[in-house]
Amino acid sequence: MTKIVIALAGNANVGKSVLFNQLTGLHQHIGNWPGKTVERAEGTLHFKGHIIDVIDLPGIYSLSTFSTEELITRDYIAVEKPDVVINVVDASVLERNMFFTIQLLELETPLIMALNQVDLAKKKGIIVNHEKLEELLGIPVIPTIAIKGVGVHELLEKAIEVTKKARTRPAKIKYGREIEERIERIAALVRKLKIGYPARYVAIKLLEGDREIKEIVGEISSKTVSVAEKCAKEIEHIHGHACSTVIASERYNIANRIASKSQQLVVPETGLLEKLDEITIHKIWGYPIAVTVTFAMFFTIFSFGNFFSDILNVALRGVKPLVETVFGVGMSGTLIWGAIEGVIAGITIALPYIVPFYIILGVLEDSGYLPRIAFLMDNLMHEIGLHGKAFIPLILGYGCNVPACFGCRIMETHRERLMATFVTTLVPCAARTVIILGLAGKFLGIGWALALYGIDLLIIFVLGRIAFKVLPGGPTGLIMEMSSYRVPHLNTVAKQVWFRLEEFVYIAFPLMIAGSFAIKVLEVANLLEPIGKAMSPVTMTWLGLPAITGVVLIFGILRKELTLIMLAALTGTSNFAMILTKTQMIVFTLVTMFYIPCIATIVALVKELGWKNALYITLFEILFAVFLGGIAFRLLLLV
């Protein structure tokens, strides 16, 4: 079987990831680019006797070196040389997408265009003639609706066809005469050098003052760089603007010309989604809608979680007697039951709350509502030194703090990334949602659970405000793209839910089994009581909790849901009303909400912020959680 490597390249929010999921299904894995913190998605499929590797490159708007994502994309295409690059373009904003396409053409890579979201473009009154576009660009153009799988088969067939026939150059983008003359002068010098990039592309980048290209060329020929700098000054003298600005302006003019010749504007359709867009970002009605959506989300999770938790508890009630019958009630039976108990606790306590949460989060992401919440929250986020874009990783934090920490890379400055990552770790993730809803919500009522969420948001605001005052600098303005509303694609949502659940099953469950087993080992070795006594000044004296909770709080560093699961394992019951008072439930929930989420989050902090900042955040959150729990205990005694 022939192996083909396809790279997907395009702007953000053009449906590139949806197309990637359509192509690869579940045969994909996520990692990081070597030496970078940028996520790398890679998948494999078999098609007509070919093994096809698909690389989903970061969503970017140009091939400059202003960001790590842009540098990764450029180097991969130019140096790794995939067999085909599929440029995914949003048909509804063709002109804006053409700016990036023009730069891909300059890289002289085998290129195909996936003209995506043609249905959405038609609703907006934009009809793109893909045959005319193909003629203007000199590359194959395939209309697609990735979310429905339309055009995906044709795209693969065209990719194979491109790899089989002799590679022809795509259309050469021509700039003004004064620029073209200087491009050719520089390119003639570059052709004599051994550089992985095309000579014309290098010449253009040297004129633009691209720092990395200048360094690469300068190491071989400083004369070429000097000639390029002289040419750039000549262009600046002619136009009265920086050479990079002149070239960018020319690209936009070319993009406008291509879009104008290949698309037709008609009267747009006005439907429900367009009206929904207006009302959900309305300066008055948008806020109550956002509050209602949030409340409905947590109420649904609470209702679903309680219902299925009770059903699963009843269904698995007979497992322990069965284990005792098969393995006996001695030491071996106790240890085996400890491991099995971890699985049962994960199924009955964690999964009923995590599954509906991931489903709802997937629907909100795929529908396009999350960016609207970010837009609405921009003014409030500025109060803690951030802008509305930071609200997206905060929302993702309700699913898992690890990807939320990585999501803070969208912030423009190191100060903003530091602040956003810090407040993100305070957001109660799905694991802590298990504790809030499975303990406070189930035994004290949904009102107490929502109140705890409210307290969490208030503390996030207060601590964020303090960090804003302490750290030097100020917030930047909000510049972000809002993709159009769309009906969530069930297949895409299902895959997102599975990938998140897969991590939980493969990472959390082994920890639950190991943790439960370790508890039984400590119990058999009579070490639980000494550990409880050692922790008693904190747990009993300051927090007013039973001594045994010291053990489960330690295990909570591994995964937060372990605190509740271990508590059930230690006490032999998941009816926590029998072992904790109302005050103790609230204090226990508060402490687990605020001390560092889990070991995986600490690792994410180290990767994103360095070990010193990770250590400061970890120690602060542990001490703050204990301090807050003690204060809450004393205040509740007065009520």
N, C-alpha and C positions, 0 to 999 in steps of 0.2 A: 504493500500500500504506500502511495506517495504521501509525504508529509508537507503540509502547507501552513505557513504562519501568517495569520491575519491580525492587523492592529486596528482597533477602533479609535478614531480621533475625532474630536469635535468640541464645540462650546459646551458649557454646563447647561443642564436642563433641556437638552435636545432629544432625549429618549435613548441616549447611547447605552446606558446601563440596562434599560428594558430590552434593547436589541441584543445585548450581551447575554442576558438571561434567556431570551428566545433561542439563541444559537446554542448555548451550552447546557441549558437546563440545570440539573443538579451536579453535572460533571465539571465542577469549578472549585477553585480554592483561592482564598484571600491571604495575601502576605504583604510584606513591605518591599519596596524597591531596595536593592543592595545599598547599605549605608545611608538610607533615607528613612524618614518617618511617614512618607507618603504611601498610601495603600496601593497594592498591586493586585488586580483581579485577573485571573487566567483560567481558561477553561478549554475543554477538548470535545470534539464531536467527530463522528464518522459520516461522510457524505460521498456517495457514488465512488467508492473505492479509494477515498482519500482520508487521511487522518489530519484534521484541521485544528491547530492550536489558535485560540483567540485571546488576544491581549487587550484588555479595556484600559486605554491610556487615560490619564487624568483629564477632566473637563477644563479646557483653557480657552482663551480668546486670541492668543497670538503665540508666535514662536520666538519671543524675545527671551531674555534670561532674568526677567524681573522677579520670577518666583521659581521655587524648586520644581513645581509641577510643569512649568513651561520648559525648563531645562531637561527634565526627565523625558518628556515627549519628544523634544528635538533630537536629543542624543540617541534615543531608541530608534527613531525612524532613520536617522542619518548613519548611525554607527552599526546598530544591530541589523538594519536592512531587512525588515519583514517582507515576505513575498508580495503582499498586497496591503495597502492602507485603505480602509473604508472610512471616508469622511462623512460622519453623520451630521446632517444639516436639518434645521427646523424650517420647513417650507413656509411657515407663517411669518418668519422674520428673515427672509432670504438675504437681503442686502447686508444685514449685520453679520450673518454667518459667512458671507463671501469673503470678508476681510481675512479670516483664518484660512479659507480654502485657497486663496491666492498665494499665501505663504507656503502651503503644502505643495502647490504647483511649482513654486520656486525651488523646492527641495528635490524635484525631479524624481519622485518616488512613484512606483506603479500605484495608481490612484483610482478608486471607484467612489462615487457619491451615492449615499443612501439618503434620498430626499424624503425625510421622515415627516410624519404628522400632516400629510397632505389633506386628510379629512378635516383637521382643525383649521388649516389654512383656508379651506373652502368655506367653512363656517364664518371665517373672518372676512370673506369676500376676496380672497387671493387664490387665483388659479395659476399654477406654475406649469409651463410647457416644458416638460422634462427633455423632450427631443431637442428643442431649441437650446436649452441649457447645456445639453451634451455636446451640441455643435460648437457653442461658444467656448467651452472649457476644454474640449478635446479629450474628455474622459467619459466612461460609461456612467449614466445617471439612472438609478433605479428608484421609482416611487415606492415608499414603504409606509405602513402603519404598524410600527413595531409592537405596540400594545396588543394588536390583534393578530400579529404574525403575518400580515399582508406584505408580500414582496421579499420575505426572508429567503424563500427557496430560490427565487430569481437572483438574489444578491450572491448567494453561494455559487450558483452556476456561473455567474459572471466573474467571480473571483477566481474560480478554477480556469476559466477561459483566458483570463488575463495572464495567469502564470504559465500557460502552455504556449501561447504564441510569442513571437519576438516582442520584446518590450519597446514600445514606441514612446517618444517623449510627449508629455501633455502639452497643451497650448502654452506658448511662451507669453508671459505677461509683459507688455511693453509700457514703459514709462515715457515721460517727455524726452525730447531729443537731447537736451543738455544733460539729463541724468543717464540716458542710455549710452551716450558717448563715453562717459566716465566709468560706467559699469563695465563696458567692454575693455577699457584701458586697464582697469584693475584686474579683471578676469583673465586677461592675457598673461599677467604676472603670476596669478594664482595657479594657472594651469601647469606651470613649471614646478610647482611645489607638490609634495605628497601629502594631501589633506583629504580626510574622509568625506568632507562635504563637497557638493557640486561647486564648480568655480564661480558661476554666476551668482549662486546663493551667497557664497563667501564675500563676493564683491559688494553685494547689496548690504550685507550685514556690516562690513567694514565702513561703508558710507554712513550707516545708521549709528556707528560707534558702539557696536555690540562688544562688551567687555571681554567675554570669553573667546569669541572669534579673534579679537585683536591679540589676545594672549597666545592662542594657538599659532596664528600666523607669525606673530612677532618672534617666537622662539626659532622659527625657520628663516624668516626674511623680514628684518626690520625695515628694509627698503619698501616692501609692498605696503606695510602699514603707513609709512610716511607718505607714499603716493596717494593712498586712500584718504588720509587726513587732509592733504592738499586739495584733492578733488572735492571733498566734503565742504571745505571752506569756499571753494569756487561756487558751488551750488548755493551755499548760504548767501554769498555776495549777490548772486543773481536774483534770488527770491526774497531775501531779507528775513528769512526764518532758518532755524536749525535744520540741518539736512535730514535728520530723522523725522522731523515734523513734515517736511516737504514730501518725503517718500510715503509716510503714513497717509497724507492727504491725497496723494496720487492713488494709493490703494483703495481708499474710500470712494474716489471718483470712478475707478474701474469697477468696484463692487456695485456701485449704483447703476452703472451702465449695463452690466451683466444682468442685474435683477430687473431693470426696466425693460430690457429686450426679451426677457424670458417669462415674465409674469403679467397677468391681466387682473385688473382690479374691478370687481363687481359689487353690487349692493350686498353687504354682509348679512348673515342670518343673526337674528336676535332671539336667543333662546333662554332657557332657565338658568344655564350655567353662567351666562353673561350677567343676568340680573343678580344671581347669587354672588358674583364677584364684586359687584357694586355695593351690596349691602354688608358683606362680611368685612370690608375695609372702610366702611362708613365711620366718620369721626365720632358718631354717637352710637349708632346701632351695632357697630362692630364689636364693642366691648361686652355688652350683655350676651351677644351670641357666643363670644369666646368663653365667657364664664359658664354659660349653659352647656357648651360642648364639653368643657373640662369636668363639670359636675356630672354630666351624663356618663362620661367615660368612667369615672371612678365608681359611680353608683352601679353601673353595669358590671364592672369587675367585681365589686363587692357582692352583688346578688348572685352572679354566676359562680364565684369562688366559694361562697358559703354553701350554696346548693350542692355543688359537686363534691365539695370537701366532705360534707355529711354522708353523701351516697357512697363515696370511696371508703370512708371510715367503716361504714357498716359492711361493705363488700369484703374488706380485708381483715375483718375482726377475727376470722378463724385461722389466720396464718400462724399466730404464736402457738396455739395449742398443737397445730400440726408439726411445727418445728420441734417442740418439746417432745412430741410422740416419737419423731424420727431420730432426733439427736440426744434426747434425754435432757435432764435439768441440771446436769453437772457443769463443770467449767467449759468444756468444749461446746455444749449446747448453748450456754450463755453467750460465748463469744460469737458463735455462728448467728444467734438471734440478734446480737448487736449489729452485725453487718447487714442482715436482712431488714432490721428495723430502720436503718438509714434509708434504704430504698423505699420502704413503705411510707416513711415520714415525708420523703420528697414527693411521692405521688399524691399523698393525701393533704399535705400542708402547702407545698410550693406550687405544683403544676396547676391546680384549679384557679390560681390567681394570675400566674405568669402567662398562660396560654391566651386568655381573653385580652390581657393587656397588649401583648404583641400583635394580636389581630387588629385591635383598634388603632394602635400606633401605625401599623402598616397601611390601613385604610386612610388615615389622616395624611401620611407621607405621600401615598400614591395619588391622592385626590388633588394635591397642591395646596392644602389648607395651611400647612406649617409656615410657609413664607409669609402668609397673610397675618398670622399671629405675630411673627417677628416685626412686621411693619407696624402693627398696632402698638406693640410694646416698646417701640423705639424711644419715645419720650421718657417712659419709666426707667428703661435700662440706662439712659443717660445719667440718671440720678446716682447710679453706682459706677459711673465712669466708663460705661460700655454703650454700644448701640444695639438696635433691635436684632441685628444678625446673631448676636450672642444668645438670643432667646432660643434659637434652633438647637444648639447643643444642650441647653438647659432642658428643653422638652425631650430630647433624645435620652437625657440622663434618667428620665423616669423609666426608660427601658433598661439601660445599663450604663453605668458611669464610665466604663472603659471606652466604648466608641464615642461617647459624649466628650471625653477628654481629647481624643484624637480629632473630634469635630471642631474643637476650638482653634484649629489651624486656619480656619476661615477668617480669624481676626487679623487685622493688618499689622499691629505692632506687638513687640514682646511684652510690653506692659499689659496690653489688652488680653493677650493669650494667657498670661499669668493670672490675671484677675478672673477671666472667664473660666479657666480650668479650676481655680480654687472654689468658686461658687458652684460650679457643676458638681463637684464631689459632695456638696451638701444636699443635692437633690436626691430624694428617696427613690432609689432604683427599684426594679421589679422585685429584687430580693427583699428590700426593706418594705416594699408594698405588701409582701406576704406577711410581715410582722404587724404592720399597721392595720391591715384589714383582717388578718387571721387571728390577731390577739385583741387589739382595741376595738376594731370594728365588729368582730363576731361576739365578743363578750360584754362590750360596753355600749355598742350601738354605732350606727353609721355616723351619727352626729359627732361623736368623739373622734372618729377616724378623720373626718373632714376638718375638725378643729385642729388636729395635729398637723395636717397638711398646711393649714393656714398659718400655724405657728412656724412651721418650717420656712414658708415663703417670707414671713416677717423677719426671721433671723437671717435668711439669705440676704434680704435687702439691707438690714442693719450692718452685717459683717461686710457686705460688698461696699456699702457707703464708707465704712471705716477704712477698708483697703484703698478706696478711691482717694481718701484724704492722705493716707500714709505714703502711698507710692507716688513718685513724681510723674508729671505729665498730665495730659487731658484726653478726653474721648475724641474720636474721629467721627465724621459724618457717616450716615448710612447710605451705601451704594450697593444695591443688590437687585438681582433679576427675579421677577415673579412669573413663573410659567403659568399658562392658562389652566383653569379648572378642567378636570376631566373625571369621567366616571371611573372609579377604581377598578383596575383589572384584577379579577379574582385570582388568576393564575400567578400574577406577579406578587400579589399580597401573600398568597399561600407560600411561595418560595421564600419571601422575606421572613415570614413567621418560622418556617422550617429551619432556615440558616441560623436564626437566633435561638431556637429551641435546641438545635443540634449542639450548639456551644454549651447550653445548659446541661443537656444530657451527658455529653462527653467530658465536661469539666466539673460541673457541680455535683453530679451523681457520684463519681468516684470519691470526691471530697466528703460527701455526706456518708458514704459507706465507711471510708477510712475514719472519719470523725466519730461516727457512732461506734465503730469497732474500738477505737482508742478509748472512748468513754467506758466501755465494758472492761477493757484491760485495766484502766485506772480503778474501776470499781472492784474487780477481782483482786487487785493488788492493794486494796484499801488505801488508795492515795487521794481519793476524792475529798475526804474530810480534811486532810492537811492542806490541800490547795484551797479549799473553801475558807479555812481559818486564816490562811495567809492573805487572802483577798478580802476578809471580813471588815477591816477598817474602811475599805472603800465601799463594798457592797452593802454591808449591814449598817455600819455606823453612819456613813455619809449618804448613801442612796436609799437606805431603808428596805433593801431587798433581801430575800433569803440567801444564805451563805452559798448555796449551790450555784447561784447565778454567776458567781465569779468564774467558774469553769466554762460555762457556755459563752460568756462574753469574750474569753480568750479564744475559743474556737471560732467566734464570729469574725475574727481577723481573716480567716480563710474565705468564708462566704457568709453573708449576713443571714440568709435563711437558716443557716446551721444553728444560730442561737435558739430559734424556736424549736427546731428539730431535735437538737441536743437536750433542750429543756424537757421535751416530751419523752425522750429516751431515758433521762435521769430520773424523772418522777414517775414514769410508767403510765402516763396518761396525757392525752391531748386536750382534755377538759381543764384548761388552765384556771378556770374559776375556782377549782378545788384547791389550788396551791398558791394563787396570788390574789391579793386584795385589789380593789379597784385602783387605789393609789399606786400600788406596786406595778400594775399593768401599764399605767400611764408613764411612770418613771422608767420602767424597763424599755418601753417603746421609744421614749425620747432619747435615751442613751444610745440605743442601737441605731436610731435615725441619724445621729450626728457624729458618732465616732467613725473613723476612716472606713469606707465601704467594704473593701476586701483587699486581699493580697494582689489581685490582678490590677486593681486601680492604682495601688502603690507602684507597680511595675510601669503602668501607663504614665504616671506622674514623672517617674525617673526618665522615661524615654522622651517625654515632651518638655520637661522643665529642668532636668538635671537632678542629681541625687540630693543636693543641698536643699533646693526648693521643695522637693518631694518629702524630705525629712522634716522640714519646718511645717509643712501642711499637715503631715501625718501626726506629729506630736501635738500641734495646736488643736486639731480636731478631737483627738483622744482626751486631752485635758479639758477642752471646752465641753465635750459631751458629759464628762463626769461632773464638772462644775454645774452645768445646767440641770442635770438630773438631781443633784443634791438640793439646789434651790427650789426646783419643782416639788420635791418631796416635802420640804418644809412649808411651802405655800399651800399645798394640798391638805396638809394636816390642819391648817387654820380654817379651811372651808367647812 
